[in-house]
Amino acid sequence: MKKISVCLSIVALLLISCSETKKETNQDNGLSTFKKEMTDLKAYFQIPGMAVIVKKDDEIIYEDYLGYSDIEAQIKVDSTTLFPIASLTKVFSGITMMSLVEEGKLSLNSPANEFFENDPFEKTIQVKHILSHTSQGIPPGENFYYSSRFGALTNIIEKALGDTFEAGMQRKVLSPLKLQHTFFLKDSNSLNTRKAPFAKPYILDDGIQEGFVDFGFSTAAGLVSTARDLTKVDNALDNNRLIPESSKIQMFSAFKNGLPYGYGIFTESFEGKKIVWAYGQYDCYSSLWLKVPSEDITLIVMANNNLMSDPARLIYGNGTSSLFVLSLLKNLVFEQEEMPLFEESNSGITLKSALYREKLKAQALAASFMARYDVNEFKVSKKLLNHLFTKYPDYLKYADLALLHNLSFLKEVAFHRGLGEFNDFDTQLVAIGEKLLQQDANNPYANYYLGSFYDKAGEPEKATIYFQRIVGAKNFSENWYTVEAQQGLNNQSKNQD
């Protein structure tokens, strides 16, 4: 019996060893493909410089610095390169807010107007609604609309803390973690006192052009950091050093079932995996911070143009609209490294999965954005969409704002690039728009895309319905879509005169 027991133990150990070896091999293969795809994405989006870190089980398993922080001076991006992180600041603000709640200095259920003199908000709006981007619409707390109101949390933190927001952030996050390369970008003097290299801003406009820096800070944006400093914050969240587990769970949970945002950070589920993420986007910078808690894996990417974020329309709350996100998921979470990130006409792909479907959507969306610079990308986006709708004909089941944007934007590109009328996907555009409005009649983006569609189609009566919904919606702050909708109504009024 002892011999049999020993033999069984040896067999078990061998099986475990083989399993671990297979996992390591899969991870190595995944990392190799991921590395290549980061290089491919950098080239495709013409990003001058990027910093990339992948962390798993508290260890950095991949770290790379690609391209230049200053093209003219030929200064390469390295681990000390400083990047403005824009809306990634919201994660820091969320941590600060949850810390104040833990101390009993703030209640998320407090009316927002308690912290202001002139009652700027609708009276039923609470602090938690602003923190979760659910403060717009009637009643508050029902729907997610990414909003500039998040900046109002600056005043709320200061009133609760009895000190400046900057001091609160320093005390709650920056100092405890000794983040020596993370600071607020107040003005140019903020940079003059720093020895570390600062990534020069670039913008894609008839080639890579020198851009500009957005100065100023609030709870919504304004921090500068490095990839390694963000990794320290990620470790601190994993180990509950800044806020306890209960607060982190609350922060990382959707404010309401079906909404893509928690407290200061996006949260969604894809193929049974919870994904927690945030993005940053200025005109000349972009950043991404993504976690898959069940796999204990984190991705951090920073860039010195905005094309890591803008093409994916991450503002809608779909992380899988980003090719950067999908590269991590397919290679290091779902171990589908054989799936090409960039579809080619002769690839012969026979896969049919949600991951592949989202990959097609994300690439088509990216191509539509890049079509403003290269008309060939218009053809790529069109081909990918045809493939998508052929392979997955039940498009209303996976329709989202990003797909609606893609269909709408191709019409804009066709118009501005002199390609003539483009009506290939009009049926899908209208059906998807109406489906989304059945779910949320006041969604400003869906209303704008349908209003714009009918306006260009020469059907002003129909366009008016959608534009009027935007302009007449209660408890919404002015945004680009309110301005455009009002302009559309004004133009129709002039035409009638």
N, C-alpha and C positions, 0 to 999 in steps of 0.2 A: 504493500500500500504506500509506503514511504517513497519507493522508487517511482510509482505512478504519480504521486503528488508532486515530486520533484520535477518529473517530466512535464506535467501540466503547467507548473510554474514557469519552466523554461519556455514552453510554447507560448504562454501568455506574454512573457517578457519580449519574445521575438515579435509577436503580433503588434505589441505596443510600439516597439522600436521601428517596425516597418511602417506603422501608421504615422509616427512622428516624422520619419524620413520622407514619406509621401507628402505630408503637410509642408515640410521645409522645401521640398522640390517645387510644389505648387506655388508657394510664396515666392521662391526665387524666380520662377517663370513669370509670375504675375508682376513682380517688381521690374523685371527686364522689359516686359511689354509696356508697363506703366511709364517707365523712364523714356522709352522711345516716343510714346504718345505725348508726353509733356513737351518734348522737343518739337514734335509735329504740330502741336497746338500753338506753341510759341511762334513758329514760322507762319502758320495759317493766319493767325490774328495779328501778325506783324508786331508782336510785343518786343520792345527793345530789351527789357531785362525782367527776370523772374527769380523768385526765391521759393523753393518747394521743400516741405518737410512732411514725411509720413511717420506717424508714431503708432506703435502697437505694444500693448501690455507695458506701458510706462517706458518703453525704449524707442529711440529713433531708429527706424529700420531703413529709412531713405532720406537723404538730404542732398539737395543739389542747388546750384546757383548758376543760372543760365543768362548769357548775354551781358548787356551793359547798363550800368546805372547812369552813365554819361557817354553817349556815342561819340561825340566830338573829341572828348579827352581820352577816349578808349579806356574808361575806368569800368572794370567788370563788377558785376553784382557779387557780393560775398556775404558771409554770415553777419557782418556788422552793418550792412546797408540798411538805411532807414527808409521806410515807406509810410506815407499817410494811409491810414486804414479806413477812413470815411466811416461808414455805418457799422463797421465792426465795433466801433465805440459803444454801440447800443448794448453789446454783451457786457462790457465793463459797467455800464450804467445799470443794467439789470441786476448784476451782482451787488452793486452798491445799494440799490433799492431793497433787495432781499435781505441784506445785512441790517439795514435800518429797521426793517420789519421784525427781524429776530430780536433786535434790541428794544423793541417796543416804542420806538421813536416815530413810527409811521404805520398807518393802516392802509392797505390797498383798497379797502372799502370806503375810505373817506371821500366825500365829494371833492372833485378837483377844484372847485371854486373857493374852497376854504383857504387855499394857498395863494389867492390872487385878490386884489382889491376891487376890480371892476367886473367881476363875474363874467369872464370871457367865454365860458363854456355853457352849453345846455345844462340845466340844473341837475339832471339825473346822471351826468357823466361822473364816474368815479376814477380814482387814480389808476386802478387796474385796467380800465378801458383804454387809457392813454398808453400804458405800458405794453398792452397787447395789440395795439393798432385796431381796436374795435370801438373807438369813441365816436366814429362817424355813423350817420344814419339814425333812424328811429325804429325801435329804441336802441340805445347804445348797448354794446355787448353781443349783438346778434351776428354781425358780419365783419370780415377782415378787409380793411382798406389801408394799405401802407400809407402813412400820413406824416406830414411835417409836424403835427401836434406833439410828436414824441419829444421834441425839443423843450416843451413846456415842463418836462420832468426836471429840468435844470433848476427852476424856481422852487419846485416842490421839494427836491432834495435839500436845497439851501434852507428853506423854512423849517424842515424837519430836523436838520442837522444843527442849525444855528451857526453855520459857517458857509464858506464858499463851496461851490460844487467841486472846484479844482482841489481844494483841501480835503474834501470828503473822499474823492477818488484816490487821492494820494494815501490817505489814511486807511482806506478799506481794501485797496487792491495793489497799488504800485509799490508802496513801502514794504508791506509784509512779504512780498515776493521779490523785493530788491530788483525791480525792473528798471535798470539803469538806462535802457535805450527806449523807454516808452514815456512820452510826454505830450502835452497839449501844444498844438501848432497855433499859438496866439497870433504871431506876426513873424516877419523875417528875422527879428532878433532871436527868436526861439531856435533858429538854425545856426546863427552866427556863433553862438556859444558852444556848439557841439563839434567835437572832433570827428565823430563817426561820419562816413560818407552818406550823403542824402541822395536818393534816387531822383534824377532829373525828370521832370514831367514831359510826356510826349503825347501827341494827338495824331491820329491817322486822318490825313486830309490831303489828297494828292501826294501820297507818300508819307513817311514818318516825319512829322514836324515838331519843333520844340513847342511845348505847351506852357501851362501856368500852374501855380500852386494855389489851392483854396485855403486861405487863412481863416482863423476863427474857430471857436469850439463851443459845444453844448453837450447835452446828454445824447444827442442824435449823431454827432460826428465830431471829428477834430483831433483824434489821437494820432500820433506817429509811433511806429513800433518796428521791431524786427521779427523775422520768422521764429527765431529762438526765444524771444521774449513771449511771443504768443504761445509757444510750446510750454513755457513755464506756467502760464495761466491755465492752459489746458490740463496740465498735471495737477495743479492746485484744485481745479474743479473735480477731477477724478478722485482725488484723495480727500475731498471735503475740507480743505484748509481755509477756504474763504467763507463758505456758507455750509451749513449742515446738509446732510443727505435729503431731508424732508423739503428744505427750501429749493435745493437743486432739482428735485423731482417736480416740484411745482413750476419752477422756471422753465423746465424742459418739456412740460406737458402742454398740449393744445388748450387754449383758453376755453374752447368749446368744441365738442365733437364735430369733426368736419372742417375746422379752421386750421390754417397752416402755421399758426404762431402761438408761442407761449408768452413768457415775460422777457422781452429783449432778444429773443432768438426764434428762428423758424424751427418747426418740428413737423415731421410727416412720417408716413409709413409707406414702404415700398417693398413688395414681395415678402411681407412678413418681417421686415427689418425696420426698426425705428431709426430715422435719420434726423439728427439735430444739426442745424447749420446757420450760418450768417454770412452775409456778403457786404463788401464795401464798394462804392462806386462814386468817384469824382469824375470830372471831365477828362482827367489825365492820369488817373490811378484806379486800380481795382484790387480786390482782395477776397479771399474765401477761407472760411473756417468750417470744417465739416466733421461730424462725429457719428460713428455707428456704434452706439454703446454696447450692443450685444456681442460685437466682435472686438471691442476695446481698441478701435482703430480711429485715428484722427488724420485729417488732411489739412494742411495750411499752405496757401499759395498767395503770393503778393506780386504785383506787377506795376510797371510805370507807364502803362496806358490803360484805358478803361475797357478794353476789349475782352478781358477775362469775365466781365460781368454784364456789360450792356447788351451784347448779342443774345444772351440767354433770357432776357426779360425776367430776371429773378425777383423783381418787385411783385410779381403775381403769386409768389409762394411755391413754385414748382422747382425744387432742387434738381430734379432729373432733366430739366431743360438745359442744364449746363453740361457740355462735353467734358469739362474737367471733373465734375462730380461723377459722371458716368464712367470715366476712365478708372477712377478708384473703385467704384462698385463692381464693374465687370471683371477687373483684374485681381482685386485683393479681397473682395467680399464674396462674390458669386463664382469666382474662379472660372471666368469665361473669356480668358485672354485670347482664345482663337477667334473671337468675334471682332471684326475690324471696327475701329472707332470711326474711320472715314470710309463710307461706302463707295465702292467703285462699280462701274456699270458691268464689269465682267467678273464680279466677285462670286456669283453663283450661290449666294447665301440661301439656304433653305430653312434657317431657323425661324421658329414662330413662338416668340415668348414676349412677356411684358417688357423685359430688359431690351430686347431687340427693337420692339416697337418704340420705346422711349428714345432709343438711340437714333432711329430714323427721324423721329420728331425733332430731336435736338439738333441733328445735323442739318435738317431742312431749315430750321429756324436760324441757325448760324449762317447758312448760305444765303438766306434772304437778306440778312443784315449786311453781309460782305458784298452783296450785289450792287450796293451803292458805290462801291469802288471798282468792281470787276463784273461786267455784264454776264460773263460766263457763269458766275455763281447764281444768277437768276435761273439759268437753265438747270443747274445742279439742284437747286431747291425745288423747282417744278418736277424734275424727274423723281426726286426722293418722295415728294408728296404723292405722286401717281403710284409709286411703289407702295407707299404706306396705305393708301386707300384701297389698293387692289388686294394687298395681303391681309389687311385688317379693315374690312368693309363696314363694320359696325362702329363707325367713327363717333357716333353720339355717346357711346359708352366710355370713350377715353378722351372726349373733347375737353379742352381747358382753354384758359385765356391765352396761353402762349401759342397754341395752335391757331386760334382765331386771329391773333396778332400776325402770325406768319402769313395767313391767307390774305389778310388786309394789306399787309406791307408789300407783298408782291405786286398788288395792283398799283400801289404808290410808285414802286420802282419802275414798273412798266410805263407809267405816265411820265415820270420825270426823266427816264432814259430814252424816251421817244420810241418805245417798242409797240405802240399802238394799244388798243383795248386788250385787256387780259381778263377773260371771263371763265377760264378753265375750271375754277373751283368756286364759282358763285353759289352753286347749290349747297355745297358744304359750308361755306361762309355764313349764309343766312340761317341754315339749320342749326349750326353750332351756336351762333349768336342768340337765337331764340331759345335754345335749350338752356344756355347759361342764364338768360334773363328769367326763365321760368323758376330757376333756383334762387335768383336774387334780382328782382325787377329794377332795383336802383343801381346795379353795378355800373359805375361810370365808364369803365373801359368797354364793356360789351355794348353799352348804349352808344358810345362814341363810334365804335367800329361799324355798327349797323347804320347809324346816322350818316357817317361819312360815305358808306357804301351807297345808300339811296340818294344822297346828295350828288355824287358823281354819276349815278345812273339816270339823273334827270327826273327824279321822283321827289320833289321838295315836300310834298304833303307827308310822305312816309318819313323822310329825314327829320321833319319837324317834331314828330312824336318822340324820337330818341334824343334829339338835342334838348327838347323841353324837359325831359325827365332829368337830365343832368343839371340844367340851370335851375329847375324848380325843386330839386331834392332838398329836403330839410336836414339841417345839422351836418353840412359838408363844408369844409374849408375850401377856399379857392385853389384850383390846381390848373395845370395846363389844359385838362379836358374841359373845365368850366369855361375857360377863355375861348377855346376852339369852338365849343358848342354855342356860346353866345355869338361868336363871329359868324357861325353858320346861320343862326337865326337872323342876324342883322342883314346878311347878304340876301337871304330869301325875302326879307321885308323890302329891301331896295329893289329887287327884281320885280316884286309885285307892284311897286310904285311906278 
